[in-house]
């Protein structure tokens, strides 16, 4: 993406060079701001959210997502034993696929086994590591940016050439809205998600004094490698029953079954900042993740020292390993059909 290609977009004063890829391709950072002062910064490397500043009730802004100051740090993060995927768009398939393999139309496909013999988050070189094209930028009320990606046939051994589009919108209701669309030239599987680590007290603190609510009565049962068994765990009297808000657990790496396209499926609450984040999605699960073995080595934005409880992910998505379980929601995208997904993170002052 060169500047001359984006010169026809209106009001592009709010973008800047973010860094250079190893082949010298330029990566840009775009800023969307609503009338309340809420700001999001998005780079076209991985369609990644690098900063999300939300207005507090006292009028100040708080950056509520973890991230890095420059492209080099994002590139370096993928060399860690366990990449954090800060703010990235995860695909083609979020979560784990058992043994990195699945059967589609009587053909077995073997994907990279990049996590304990299983595939995680699209393989070794997933969507979060790819350079996306900037398709459109709008300003004024409800500013937005649309990013596009062409995932070639056999990309990480997935079948079909896939066209993916993601539109980020900052609404005047202090929402970060994500709308995904995808098509494929062959039947394939798909499961896209957003991987920001949120912290309503600021990216340089801990989430453990914040509370979470999840409107879920069941979560996926998993084995020792976090692979779904195909069964669901009833959350009644379970430690992970968050229908009544509780303090953020640590660690947690679990998929919760949700089913509401209109009501809040999850919520993060900071009483200290009088701020809450409501999560809405049309997806069948929200994967909650706090922890990680790589944070002790990571310096984040503004020289913040990130640690395992620096942030919490609300990954709205299909079930992990769904291609290998007939009782799980459909994960197949057929040739000629369109995948669509919508997720909203809405920020509200409590008092």
C-alpha positions, 0 to 999 in steps of 0.5 A, a space after each residue: 500500500 503506497 500513499 498514492 493509492 490512498 490519496 483519494 480517501 477523504 481527510 487522511 490527515 490522521 494517518 502516519 507511517 508506522 514502520 517498514 516490513 522486512 521487504 521495505 513495504 510501508 505500514 501505516 497507522 490510521 486514527 479514527 476519532 468520534 465526537 466524544 474524543 474516543 480514539 482508535 489507532 489501527 495499522 494495516 499489519 494484521 489489521 491490528 488495533 494498537 491503541 484504544 483511548 476511551 473517555 472517562 467520566 472525569 474527562 480524561 482519556 484512558 488507553 484500554 488495550 495492550 500494544 506496541 509503539 512500532 512495527 518492529 515490536 509487533 514483528 518481534 513478538 512472533 518470535 517469542 515461544 508464545 506470541 501474544 497476538 496483541 490486537 490482531 485479526 486472527 484467521 483463517 481459523 481462530 483457536 485450536 484445531 486438533 492435530 492441525 487436521 480436518 476433513 472436508 469433502 472427503 479430503 484430509 487437510 494438514 495444517 501447521 501444528 504450531 501449538 503442542 502438535 495442534 494448530 493455533 490461530 491460523 497456523 504459523 503465518 496467520 492473518 495477524 502477520 499479513 499486510 492488509 490493504 486499505 480499501 476505504 476510510 471515512 471521516 465525520 460521524 461514525 468514522 471507519 476504515 475497511 481493510 482487505 486481505 487476499 489469502 491465497 489458495 493453500 495459504 497455511 494449507 487451507 483450501 480455496 482463495 479467500 477474500 476477507 474484509 474487515 470494517 472498524 467503525 468508531 460510533 458516536 455511542 463510544 463503540 468499536 464495531 467490527 464487521 467481517 465479510 469473506 468469500 472463497 473460491 473453494 469450500 473451506 473453513 473459517 473462524 475469525 476473531 479479534 485479539 485485543 487484550 483489554 484493561 479498563 484501568 489502562 494498558 500499564 496495570 493489572 486486570 485482576 481487580 476488575 470484574 467480568 460478566 458472561 451471559 453463559 450457562 455452558 463452556 466447552 470442555 477441553 483436554 490437557 492441551 486445551 482441545 475441545 472434547 466435544 462435550 459442554 460443561 454446565 457452569 451451575 455452581 462452577 467457579 467460572 459461572 460469571 452470570 453474577 460478576 466476579 473478579 477477573 480469573 487468573 489464569 483462564 483460557 476457555 470458550 463460553 457458549 453464548 447466544 444473543 445477537 441483541 443483548 450483552 454477552 460479556 462485560 468488563 467492569 472497572 469500579 476504579 475508573 467507573 468504566 465498563 465495556 459491553 461485548 455484543 456478538 452474533 458468534 456462538 462463543 466468546 473465548 476468555 483469555 488471561 495469562 501467557 508465558 511471554 509477557 515477562 520479556 515484553 515491553 509495551 507502549 510507553 515502556 510499560 512492562 507487560 505481565 501475565 495479568 496485564 489484559 483480558 481477551 474477549 475473543 468472539 468466535 465459533 467454537 475451536 476445533 469445530 471442523 472436527 465435531 459434528 455437534 459444533 456450529 458450522 465452520 464451513 464456508 462454501 464456494 459462492 456463499 459469504 461469511 459475515 460476523 459482527 462484534 461490538 465493544 461498547 464503552 460506558 461510564 458507570 456513574 
